[in-house]
């Protein structure tokens, strides 16, 4: 049994690969994650800070060719 790990994914990234990594981890479309970040940034104002913290905390996954 393999364990799920949360990584930032450099392929398909816009800024840091955080949304792409979260979408892979939760197995949902990355557009939904990006919209959630944008809405939290516009309405709550904490989305930007949370994104920066996630960018620092979540490790980067190196490209793997299978």
Biopython code that builds the backbone (N, CA, C, O; Angstrom):
import numpy as np
from Bio.PDB.StructureBuilder import StructureBuilder

atoms = [
    (1, "UNK", "N", (0.833, -1.174, 0.000)),
    (1, "UNK", "CA", (0.000, 0.000, 0.000)),
    (1, "UNK", "C", (0.882, 1.243, 0.000)),
    (1, "UNK", "O", (1.746, 1.407, 0.862)),
    (2, "UNK", "N", (0.657, 2.098, -0.959)),
    (2, "UNK", "CA", (1.434, 3.323, -1.027)),
    (2, "UNK", "C", (0.690, 4.428, -0.299)),
    (2, "UNK", "O", (-0.538, 4.505, -0.333)),
    (3, "UNK", "N", (1.451, 5.271, 0.353)),
    (3, "UNK", "CA", (0.853, 6.395, 1.062)),
    (3, "UNK", "C", (0.828, 7.605, 0.147)),
    (3, "UNK", "O", (1.742, 7.823, -0.648)),
    (4, "UNK", "N", (-0.223, 8.378, 0.271)),
    (4, "UNK", "CA", (-0.339, 9.612, -0.499)),
    (4, "UNK", "C", (0.548, 10.670, 0.128)),
    (4, "UNK", "O", (0.582, 10.826, 1.349)),
    (5, "UNK", "N", (1.265, 11.394, -0.718)),
    (5, "UNK", "CA", (2.110, 12.480, -0.252)),
    (5, "UNK", "C", (1.708, 13.746, -0.985)),
    (5, "UNK", "O", (1.356, 13.701, -2.163)),
    (6, "UNK", "N", (1.756, 14.855, -0.306)),
    (6, "UNK", "CA", (1.428, 16.145, -0.892)),
    (6, "UNK", "C", (2.707, 16.818, -1.368)),
    (6, "UNK", "O", (3.627, 17.048, -0.583)),
    (7, "UNK", "N", (2.757, 17.132, -2.657)),
    (7, "UNK", "CA", (3.903, 17.799, -3.259)),
    (7, "UNK", "C", (3.426, 18.957, -4.124)),
    (7, "UNK", "O", (2.297, 18.964, -4.613)),
    (8, "UNK", "N", (4.311, 19.937, -4.303)),
    (8, "UNK", "CA", (4.083, 20.937, -5.339)),
    (8, "UNK", "C", (4.547, 20.316, -6.642)),
    (8, "UNK", "O", (5.592, 19.667, -6.680)),
    (9, "UNK", "N", (3.785, 20.506, -7.712)),
    (9, "UNK", "CA", (4.104, 19.872, -8.986)),
    (9, "UNK", "C", (4.526, 20.938, -9.988)),
    (9, "UNK", "O", (3.728, 21.810, -10.334)),
    (10, "UNK", "N", (5.773, 20.880, -10.459)),
    (10, "UNK", "CA", (6.260, 21.900, -11.376)),
    (10, "UNK", "C", (5.584, 21.880, -12.748)),
    (10, "UNK", "O", (5.471, 22.923, -13.393)),
    (11, "UNK", "N", (5.134, 20.704, -13.203)),
    (11, "UNK", "CA", (4.477, 20.623, -14.508)),
    (11, "UNK", "C", (3.074, 21.213, -14.379)),
    (11, "UNK", "O", (2.314, 20.812, -13.498)),
    (12, "UNK", "N", (2.729, 22.151, -15.238)),
    (12, "UNK", "CA", (1.400, 22.727, -15.236)),
    (12, "UNK", "C", (1.194, 23.796, -14.189)),
    (12, "UNK", "O", (0.056, 24.158, -13.891)),
    (13, "UNK", "N", (2.271, 24.306, -13.626)),
    (13, "UNK", "CA", (2.127, 25.302, -12.575)),
    (13, "UNK", "C", (1.889, 26.686, -13.163)),
    (13, "UNK", "O", (2.267, 26.965, -14.301)),
    (14, "UNK", "N", (1.265, 27.534, -12.382)),
    (14, "UNK", "CA", (1.115, 28.933, -12.748)),
    (14, "UNK", "C", (2.099, 29.750, -11.920)),
    (14, "UNK", "O", (2.881, 30.525, -12.471)),
    (15, "UNK", "N", (2.065, 29.581, -10.601)),
    (15, "UNK", "CA", (3.021, 30.279, -9.744)),
    (15, "UNK", "C", (4.002, 29.310, -9.099)),
    (15, "UNK", "O", (5.199, 29.358, -9.386)),
    (16, "UNK", "N", (3.521, 28.452, -8.254)),
    (16, "UNK", "CA", (4.437, 27.571, -7.549)),
    (16, "UNK", "C", (4.102, 26.105, -7.617)),
    (16, "UNK", "O", (4.837, 25.282, -7.072)),
    (17, "UNK", "N", (3.021, 25.755, -8.265)),
    (17, "UNK", "CA", (2.619, 24.364, -8.354)),
    (17, "UNK", "C", (1.804, 23.879, -7.173)),
    (17, "UNK", "O", (1.546, 22.682, -7.050)),
    (18, "UNK", "N", (1.389, 24.796, -6.295)),
    (18, "UNK", "CA", (0.631, 24.420, -5.106)),
    (18, "UNK", "C", (-0.749, 23.882, -5.489)),
    (18, "UNK", "O", (-1.157, 22.822, -5.013)),
    (19, "UNK", "N", (-1.455, 24.598, -6.336)),
    (19, "UNK", "CA", (-2.809, 24.176, -6.727)),
    (19, "UNK", "C", (-2.788, 22.854, -7.486)),
    (19, "UNK", "O", (-3.663, 22.011, -7.291)),
    (20, "UNK", "N", (-1.800, 22.672, -8.344)),
    (20, "UNK", "CA", (-1.689, 21.428, -9.084)),
    (20, "UNK", "C", (-1.408, 20.259, -8.144)),
    (20, "UNK", "O", (-1.963, 19.174, -8.318)),
    (21, "UNK", "N", (-0.551, 20.477, -7.154)),
    (21, "UNK", "CA", (-0.259, 19.436, -6.171)),
    (21, "UNK", "C", (-1.465, 19.099, -5.309)),
    (21, "UNK", "O", (-1.726, 17.929, -5.030)),
    (22, "UNK", "N", (-2.201, 20.121, -4.887)),
    (22, "UNK", "CA", (-3.402, 19.879, -4.094)),
    (22, "UNK", "C", (-4.466, 19.149, -4.898)),
    (22, "UNK", "O", (-5.164, 18.282, -4.373)),
    (23, "UNK", "N", (-4.588, 19.501, -6.173)),
    (23, "UNK", "CA", (-5.598, 18.831, -7.000)),
    (23, "UNK", "C", (-5.246, 17.361, -7.208)),
    (23, "UNK", "O", (-6.138, 16.514, -7.239)),
    (24, "UNK", "N", (-3.968, 17.050, -7.351)),
    (24, "UNK", "CA", (-3.568, 15.645, -7.481)),
    (24, "UNK", "C", (-3.780, 14.894, -6.168)),
    (24, "UNK", "O", (-4.212, 13.741, -6.174)),
    (25, "UNK", "N", (-3.482, 15.537, -5.059)),
    (25, "UNK", "CA", (-3.618, 14.887, -3.757)),
    (25, "UNK", "C", (-5.082, 14.568, -3.450)),
    (25, "UNK", "O", (-5.394, 13.477, -2.975)),
    (26, "UNK", "N", (-5.983, 15.523, -3.722)),
    (26, "UNK", "CA", (-7.402, 15.325, -3.443)),
    (26, "UNK", "C", (-8.162, 14.730, -4.622)),
    (26, "UNK", "O", (-9.362, 14.475, -4.516)),
    (27, "UNK", "N", (-7.484, 14.506, -5.739)),
    (27, "UNK", "CA", (-8.052, 13.887, -6.933)),
    (27, "UNK", "C", (-9.265, 14.660, -7.472)),
    (27, "UNK", "O", (-10.320, 14.089, -7.750)),
    (28, "UNK", "N", (-9.073, 15.986, -7.608)),
    (28, "UNK", "CA", (-10.089, 16.832, -8.219)),
    (28, "UNK", "C", (-9.412, 17.730, -9.250)),
    (28, "UNK", "O", (-8.184, 17.793, -9.310)),
    (29, "UNK", "N", (-10.192, 18.410, -10.043)),
    (29, "UNK", "CA", (-9.661, 19.265, -11.096)),
    (29, "UNK", "C", (-8.923, 20.468, -10.495)),
    (29, "UNK", "O", (-9.397, 21.072, -9.533)),
    (30, "UNK", "N", (-7.773, 20.811, -11.059)),
    (30, "UNK", "CA", (-6.984, 21.911, -10.520)),
    (30, "UNK", "C", (-7.681, 23.263, -10.672)),
    (30, "UNK", "O", (-7.373, 24.197, -9.931)),
    (31, "UNK", "N", (-8.603, 23.382, -11.608)),
    (31, "UNK", "CA", (-9.330, 24.633, -11.783)),
    (31, "UNK", "C", (-10.174, 24.948, -10.551)),
    (31, "UNK", "O", (-10.302, 26.111, -10.171)),
    (32, "UNK", "N", (-10.742, 23.938, -9.935)),
    (32, "UNK", "CA", (-11.547, 24.134, -8.728)),
    (32, "UNK", "C", (-10.665, 24.650, -7.592)),
    (32, "UNK", "O", (-11.070, 25.543, -6.847)),
    (33, "UNK", "N", (-9.479, 24.099, -7.461)),
    (33, "UNK", "CA", (-8.544, 24.546, -6.422)),
    (33, "UNK", "C", (-8.131, 25.989, -6.679)),
    (33, "UNK", "O", (-8.096, 26.798, -5.753)),
    (34, "UNK", "N", (-7.821, 26.313, -7.921)),
    (34, "UNK", "CA", (-7.417, 27.689, -8.251)),
    (34, "UNK", "C", (-8.538, 28.678, -7.999)),
    (34, "UNK", "O", (-8.290, 29.781, -7.512)),
    (35, "UNK", "N", (-9.763, 28.305, -8.321)),
    (35, "UNK", "CA", (-10.904, 29.186, -8.039)),
    (35, "UNK", "C", (-11.089, 29.380, -6.534)),
    (35, "UNK", "O", (-11.396, 30.485, -6.088)),
    (36, "UNK", "N", (-10.907, 28.331, -5.760)),
    (36, "UNK", "CA", (-11.029, 28.438, -4.304)),
    (36, "UNK", "C", (-9.975, 29.390, -3.743)),
    (36, "UNK", "O", (-10.276, 30.198, -2.865)),
    (37, "UNK", "N", (-8.736, 29.298, -4.246)),
    (37, "UNK", "CA", (-7.678, 30.208, -3.800)),
    (37, "UNK", "C", (-8.017, 31.645, -4.177)),
    (37, "UNK", "O", (-7.849, 32.560, -3.370)),
    (38, "UNK", "N", (-8.495, 31.842, -5.404)),
    (38, "UNK", "CA", (-8.823, 33.197, -5.871)),
    (38, "UNK", "C", (-9.963, 33.793, -5.057)),
    (38, "UNK", "O", (-9.913, 34.964, -4.682)),
    (39, "UNK", "N", (-10.982, 33.001, -4.785)),
    (39, "UNK", "CA", (-12.116, 33.495, -3.998)),
    (39, "UNK", "C", (-11.677, 33.816, -2.573)),
    (39, "UNK", "O", (-12.077, 34.841, -2.021)),
    (40, "UNK", "N", (-10.861, 32.954, -1.973)),
    (40, "UNK", "CA", (-10.393, 33.226, -0.611)),
    (40, "UNK", "C", (-9.488, 34.455, -0.580)),
    (40, "UNK", "O", (-9.457, 35.172, 0.420)),
    (41, "UNK", "N", (-8.764, 34.701, -1.646)),
    (41, "UNK", "CA", (-7.915, 35.888, -1.713)),
    (41, "UNK", "C", (-8.758, 37.152, -1.862)),
    (41, "UNK", "O", (-8.484, 38.162, -1.215)),
    (42, "UNK", "N", (-9.778, 37.098, -2.710)),
    (42, "UNK", "CA", (-10.594, 38.284, -2.959)),
    (42, "UNK", "C", (-11.509, 38.633, -1.792)),
    (42, "UNK", "O", (-11.645, 39.807, -1.448)),
    (43, "UNK", "N", (-12.130, 37.644, -1.185)),
    (43, "UNK", "CA", (-13.110, 37.922, -0.145)),
    (43, "UNK", "C", (-12.524, 37.943, 1.256)),
    (43, "UNK", "O", (-12.873, 38.814, 2.052)),
    (44, "UNK", "N", (-11.673, 37.039, 1.563)),
    (44, "UNK", "CA", (-11.144, 36.966, 2.923)),
    (44, "UNK", "C", (-9.801, 37.682, 3.046)),
    (44, "UNK", "O", (-9.441, 38.143, 4.129)),
    (45, "UNK", "N", (-9.065, 37.775, 1.953)),
    (45, "UNK", "CA", (-7.774, 38.438, 1.993)),
    (45, "UNK", "C", (-6.641, 37.575, 2.517)),
    (45, "UNK", "O", (-5.481, 37.984, 2.463)),
    (46, "UNK", "N", (-6.951, 36.402, 3.016)),
    (46, "UNK", "CA", (-5.914, 35.537, 3.570)),
    (46, "UNK", "C", (-5.434, 34.505, 2.556)),
    (46, "UNK", "O", (-4.489, 33.765, 2.832)),
    (47, "UNK", "N", (-6.061, 34.444, 1.404)),
    (47, "UNK", "CA", (-5.678, 33.466, 0.393)),
    (47, "UNK", "C", (-4.251, 33.643, -0.081)),
    (47, "UNK", "O", (-3.544, 32.660, -0.301)),
    (48, "UNK", "N", (-3.821, 34.876, -0.240)),
    (48, "UNK", "CA", (-2.453, 35.142, -0.673)),
    (48, "UNK", "C", (-1.434, 34.697, 0.350)),
    (48, "UNK", "O", (-0.425, 34.079, 0.009)),
    (49, "UNK", "N", (-1.696, 35.010, 1.601)),
    (49, "UNK", "CA", (-0.792, 34.599, 2.669)),
    (49, "UNK", "C", (-0.770, 33.084, 2.810)),
    (49, "UNK", "O", (0.293, 32.490, 2.987)),
    (50, "UNK", "N", (-1.936, 32.459, 2.734)),
    (50, "UNK", "CA", (-2.011, 31.002, 2.829)),
    (50, "UNK", "C", (-1.276, 30.347, 1.665)),
    (50, "UNK", "O", (-0.624, 29.319, 1.850)),
    (51, "UNK", "N", (-1.371, 30.927, 0.463)),
    (51, "UNK", "CA", (-0.678, 30.375, -0.705)),
    (51, "UNK", "C", (0.831, 30.458, -0.518)),
    (51, "UNK", "O", (1.548, 29.505, -0.824)),
    (52, "UNK", "N", (1.311, 31.575, -0.025)),
    (52, "UNK", "CA", (2.756, 31.741, 0.196)),
    (52, "UNK", "C", (3.249, 30.750, 1.242)),
    (52, "UNK", "O", (4.312, 30.152, 1.081)),
    (53, "UNK", "N", (2.484, 30.575, 2.306)),
    (53, "UNK", "CA", (2.873, 29.611, 3.339)),
    (53, "UNK", "C", (2.887, 28.194, 2.771)),
    (53, "UNK", "O", (3.809, 27.424, 3.039)),
    (54, "UNK", "N", (1.857, 27.847, 1.981)),
    (54, "UNK", "CA", (1.812, 26.518, 1.364)),
    (54, "UNK", "C", (2.981, 26.332, 0.399)),
    (54, "UNK", "O", (3.542, 25.240, 0.308)),
    (55, "UNK", "N", (3.350, 27.388, -0.320)),
    (55, "UNK", "CA", (4.462, 27.333, -1.266)),
    (55, "UNK", "C", (5.768, 27.016, -0.535)),
    (55, "UNK", "O", (6.615, 26.281, -1.044)),
    (56, "UNK", "N", (5.916, 27.578, 0.659)),
    (56, "UNK", "CA", (7.138, 27.353, 1.438)),
    (56, "UNK", "C", (7.126, 25.976, 2.101)),
    (56, "UNK", "O", (8.152, 25.296, 2.133)),
    (57, "UNK", "N", (5.971, 25.561, 2.630)),
    (57, "UNK", "CA", (5.891, 24.350, 3.443)),
    (57, "UNK", "C", (5.827, 23.071, 2.610)),
    (57, "UNK", "O", (6.456, 22.075, 2.967)),
    (58, "UNK", "N", (5.084, 23.083, 1.515)),
    (58, "UNK", "CA", (4.906, 21.877, 0.701)),
    (58, "UNK", "C", (6.157, 21.641, -0.140)),
    (58, "UNK", "O", (6.581, 22.535, -0.873)),
    (59, "UNK", "N", (6.749, 20.464, -0.047)),
    (59, "UNK", "CA", (7.971, 20.195, -0.822)),
    (59, "UNK", "C", (7.681, 20.054, -2.317)),
    (59, "UNK", "O", (6.580, 19.681, -2.723)),
    (60, "UNK", "N", (8.682, 20.358, -3.110)),
    (60, "UNK", "CA", (8.579, 20.268, -4.559)),
    (60, "UNK", "C", (8.848, 18.835, -5.006)),
    (60, "UNK", "O", (9.809, 18.213, -4.554)),
    (61, "UNK", "N", (8.005, 18.310, -5.890)),
    (61, "UNK", "CA", (8.231, 16.972, -6.447)),
    (61, "UNK", "C", (9.025, 17.133, -7.727)),
    (61, "UNK", "O", (8.632, 17.874, -8.629)),
    (62, "UNK", "N", (10.113, 16.454, -7.795)),
    (62, "UNK", "CA", (10.924, 16.485, -9.008)),
    (62, "UNK", "C", (10.234, 15.705, -10.109)),
    (62, "UNK", "O", (9.463, 14.784, -9.839)),
    (63, "UNK", "N", (10.507, 16.067, -11.330)),
    (63, "UNK", "CA", (9.900, 15.386, -12.463)),
    (63, "UNK", "C", (10.361, 13.939, -12.495)),
    (63, "UNK", "O", (11.551, 13.649, -12.374)),
    (64, "UNK", "N", (9.409, 13.041, -12.657)),
    (64, "UNK", "CA", (9.724, 11.622, -12.715)),
    (64, "UNK", "C", (9.199, 11.050, -14.023)),
    (64, "UNK", "O", (8.011, 11.171, -14.323)),
    (65, "UNK", "N", (10.062, 10.440, -14.788)),
    (65, "UNK", "CA", (9.596, 9.769, -15.995)),
    (65, "UNK", "C", (9.438, 8.288, -15.674)),
    (65, "UNK", "O", (10.371, 7.648, -15.188)),
    (66, "UNK", "N", (8.273, 7.755, -15.943)),
    (66, "UNK", "CA", (7.980, 6.355, -15.613)),
    (66, "UNK", "C", (8.176, 5.477, -16.795)),
    (66, "UNK", "O", (7.976, 4.266, -16.704)),
]
sb = StructureBuilder()
sb.init_structure("model")
sb.init_model(0)
sb.init_chain("A")
sb.init_seg("    ")
for serial, (resi, resn, name, xyz) in enumerate(atoms, 1):
    if name == "N":
        sb.init_residue(resn, " ", resi, " ")
    sb.init_atom(name, np.array(xyz, "f"), 0.0, 1.0, " ", f" {name:<3s}", serial, name[0])
structure = sb.get_structure()
